[in-house]
């Protein structure tokens, strides 16, 4: 056999072997596979759910019919004994008999402290509608007070406080850092 014949047979043999390998790759192999898993310690911590024991939804609405010309005060019920009130939102709808110059809203915690939260409420003509997020912790049975200061006369309307109460008897309340 000549050199050409040997070279042709080598090329042909290589092509057949490559073809067989390619076909073999597409066919599943039947060999047993064993997976061993060593258990690892896992700790999962989740924040307390909204409906956890000792957490009570809170919403209170207070209304006033014409109050003072400069300050309008909305007094909310006292926080129950052995509870902490967590306020998350204050909202309101207030009408004035004329257009105010400005409306400032102050939220007081009943501890004779200066306003814990204060903001300017928007208004159009003689009406103010506002929603303001806040985070305020109140305990020890003080009365929460919301005051509107404005240049409009005879404000009347309602203010809503929303958040939740924590029952410190069911689950001890952590101290609040000052």
Secondary structure, DSSP 4 states (H G I P E B T S, - for coil): --HHHHHHHHHHHHHHHHHHHHHHHHSPP-----------------PPPTT-TTEEEEEEEEEESS--SSEEEEEEEEPPTTEEEEEEEEEEEEE-SS--S-EEEEEE-SSSPSPSEEEEPP-BTTEEEEEEEEEEEEESSPEEEEEEEESSSS-EEEEEEEEEEEETTTSPPPPPP-
